[in-house]
């Protein structure tokens, strides 16, 4: 487990990661570093159910991760978004740019 002292906890799962805490300009770099582990074999699942806050930097990181996984031959699938998380994506006009289940 990567436990960021900056309010983001990243826990590996069998097919991706679960993240908890705040996904903002200060913590998004932790998430961005993980995409290097993508091998392109399977879809990457990112469970965001524990994210209490997301800003434009966090969204930008998710979009980059989606692009990088697509280039690697797989997909980024965002799961368990909270209503606030979805609302942030809606307001930004970017909800259609991520696979959300």
C-alpha positions in Angstrom: 0.0 0.0 0.0 1.2 3.5 -0.8 0.1 5.7 2.0 0.6 9.2 1.0 1.0 11.6 3.9 -0.8 14.0 1.6 -4.3 12.6 2.1 -4.3 9.9 -0.6 -4.2 6.2 0.1 -3.5 3.9 -2.9 -4.1 0.2 -2.3 -3.2 -2.3 -5.1 -6.0 -4.8 -6.1 -5.8 -7.8 -8.4 -6.6 -5.6 -11.4 -5.8 -2.1 -10.5 -6.0 0.1 -7.4 -8.4 1.5 -4.8 -7.8 5.1 -3.9 -9.1 6.9 -0.9 -8.8 10.5 0.2 -8.3 13.7 -1.7 -7.3 13.7 -5.4 -5.9 17.1 -6.1 -2.9 18.9 -7.4 -0.8 17.8 -4.4 -1.7 14.1 -4.5 -2.4 13.4 -8.2 1.3 12.8 -8.8 1.0 9.6 -6.7 -1.7 8.3 -9.0 0.2 9.4 -12.1 3.2 7.3 -11.1 1.2 4.1 -11.0 0.3 4.1 -14.7 3.8 2.8 -15.4 2.7 -0.5 -14.0 0.3 -1.0 -16.8 1.3 -3.8 -19.1 -1.5 -3.6 -21.6 -2.7 -7.1 -21.0 -5.9 -6.4 -19.0 -8.1 -3.5 -18.2 -7.0 -1.4 -15.3 -9.7 -0.8 -12.7 -9.5 2.2 -10.5 -12.0 2.2 -7.6 -12.6 5.8 -6.6 -15.4 5.1 -4.0 -13.2 6.4 -1.2 -12.3 9.7 -2.9 -13.6 12.5 -0.8 -12.5 15.3 -3.1 -11.3 15.7 -6.7 -10.2 18.8 -8.5 -9.1 19.6 -12.0 -5.6 18.2 -11.4 -7.1 14.9 -10.3 -9.4 14.8 -13.3 -6.5 15.7 -15.6 -4.5 12.8 -14.1 -7.3 10.4 -14.7 -7.6 11.5 -18.3 -3.9 11.0 -18.8 -4.1 7.6 -17.2 -7.0 6.7 -19.6 -4.9 7.8 -22.6 -1.8 5.9 -21.4 -3.8 2.7 -20.8 -5.4 3.0 -24.2 -2.0 3.4 -25.8 -0.9 0.3 -23.9 -3.8 -1.7 -25.4 -6.1 -1.7 -22.4 -8.7 0.5 -20.8 -9.0 2.5 -17.5 -12.3 1.7 -15.9 -13.3 4.0 -13.0 -15.6 2.3 -10.5 -17.7 3.4 -7.5 -17.6 7.1 -8.1 -19.5 9.1 -5.4 -22.2 11.6 -6.5 -19.7 14.5 -5.8 -17.1 12.9 -7.9 -19.5 12.4 -10.8 -20.8 16.0 -10.4 -17.2 17.3 -10.7 -16.9 15.4 -14.0 -20.2 16.7 -15.2 -19.4 20.3 -14.4 -16.1 20.0 -16.2 -17.8 18.5 -19.2 -15.4 15.5 -19.1 -17.7 12.7 -17.9 -17.9 11.2 -21.3 -14.1 10.9 -21.6 -13.8 8.2 -18.9 -15.3 4.7 -18.7 -17.3 4.8 -15.5 -19.2 1.9 -13.9 
